[in-house]
Amino acid sequence: MALPPLLRAMRPHQWTKNVLVAAVPLAAGQILDLPVLAKTVAAFAVFCLAASATYLINDTVDAEADRAHPTKRTRPIAAGELSPRTAIVAAAVLIIVAVGLAFAVRPALASVLAAY
């Protein structure tokens, strides 16, 4: 079954890159410590949300050029499956949730997110 256009535009297949947030707790041997694991999972979610917001904004800005590209033309916004307005609203919600979650986990995580 195909994913809905909004979810496809968020590119969940790219989220695996965010597993890198587990590198330090894993190397320190603390990944199975429940508070550390919870913060690690939350940090993973924060970066997935932020990356997805970035993809939505980028695809909205680049929609016209993407329509002329042989591969990118199938992206939901370029293909007309997802409206730019919906993409921007979703991106704003994702950013708000990501920043809020980052602050809840640790204010320093919000700083790292802002740098991202």
C-alpha positions as CSV (number, residue, x, y, z in Angstrom):
1,M,0.0,0.0,0.0
2,A,1.3,3.4,-1.0
3,L,1.9,6.1,1.7
4,P,-0.3,9.2,1.7
5,P,1.3,12.1,-0.2
6,L,2.1,14.2,2.9
7,L,3.9,11.3,4.5
8,R,5.8,10.5,1.3
9,A,6.8,14.2,1.0
10,M,8.2,13.9,4.6
11,R,10.6,11.2,3.2
12,P,10.5,8.7,6.1
13,H,13.1,6.6,4.2
14,Q,15.6,9.3,5.1
15,W,14.9,9.1,8.8
16,T,17.3,6.2,9.2
17,K,20.2,8.8,9.1
18,N,19.0,10.2,12.4
19,V,19.9,6.9,14.2
20,L,23.3,8.6,14.5
21,V,22.0,10.3,17.7
22,A,22.4,6.8,19.4
23,A,26.1,6.7,18.6
24,V,27.3,8.4,21.8
25,P,25.0,6.6,24.3
26,L,25.8,3.3,22.6
27,A,29.5,3.9,22.7
28,A,29.3,4.9,26.3
29,G,27.4,1.7,27.1
30,Q,24.4,3.7,28.4
31,I,21.9,3.1,25.6
32,L,19.9,0.6,27.8
33,D,19.7,3.0,30.7
34,L,16.0,3.9,30.5
35,P,16.3,7.7,30.9
36,V,19.1,7.8,28.4
37,L,17.2,5.6,25.9
38,A,14.1,7.8,26.3
39,K,16.1,10.9,25.5
40,T,17.8,9.2,22.6
41,V,14.5,8.2,21.1
42,A,13.1,11.7,21.6
43,A,16.2,13.2,20.0
44,F,15.7,10.8,17.0
45,A,12.1,12.0,16.7
46,V,13.1,15.7,16.9
47,F,15.5,15.3,14.0
48,C,13.1,13.3,12.0
49,L,10.4,16.0,12.4
50,A,12.9,18.8,11.6
51,A,14.2,17.0,8.5
52,S,10.7,16.4,7.3
53,A,9.8,20.0,7.7
54,T,12.9,21.0,5.7
55,Y,11.9,18.5,2.9
56,L,8.4,20.0,2.8
57,I,9.7,23.6,2.6
58,N,12.4,22.7,0.1
59,D,10.0,20.8,-2.2
60,T,7.5,23.7,-2.1
61,V,10.2,26.2,-3.1
62,D,11.6,23.9,-5.8
63,A,8.3,22.5,-7.1
64,E,8.5,24.3,-10.5
65,A,12.1,23.1,-11.2
66,D,11.2,19.6,-9.8
67,R,8.4,19.3,-12.4
68,A,11.1,19.4,-15.1
69,H,13.3,16.8,-13.4
70,P,12.9,13.1,-14.5
71,T,12.9,11.8,-10.9
72,K,11.9,14.7,-8.7
73,R,8.7,15.3,-10.8
74,T,7.1,12.4,-9.0
75,R,7.5,14.0,-5.6
76,P,4.0,14.8,-4.2
77,I,4.2,18.6,-4.4
78,A,5.7,18.6,-7.9
79,A,3.2,16.0,-9.0
80,G,0.3,18.0,-7.7
81,E,-0.7,15.4,-5.2
82,L,0.0,17.7,-2.2
83,S,-0.8,21.4,-2.2
84,P,2.0,23.8,-1.3
85,R,-0.2,25.3,1.3
86,T,-0.7,22.0,3.0
87,A,3.0,21.3,2.9
88,I,3.9,24.7,4.5
89,V,1.3,24.3,7.2
90,A,2.5,20.8,8.0
91,A,6.1,22.0,8.0
92,A,5.2,24.8,10.5
93,V,3.5,22.2,12.8
94,L,6.5,19.8,12.5
95,I,8.9,22.6,13.4
96,I,6.8,23.7,16.4
97,V,6.5,20.2,17.7
98,A,10.2,19.5,17.1
99,V,11.3,22.6,19.0
100,G,8.9,22.0,21.8
101,L,10.0,18.3,22.2
102,A,13.7,19.4,22.0
103,F,13.2,21.9,24.8
104,A,11.4,19.2,26.8
105,V,14.2,16.8,26.4
106,R,17.0,19.3,27.0
107,P,17.3,23.0,26.1
108,A,20.8,22.3,24.6
109,L,19.0,19.9,22.1
110,A,16.9,22.9,21.0
111,S,20.1,24.8,20.3
112,V,21.5,21.9,18.3
113,L,18.2,21.8,16.4
114,A,18.4,25.5,15.7
115,A,21.9,25.0,14.3
116,Y,20.6,22.2,12.1
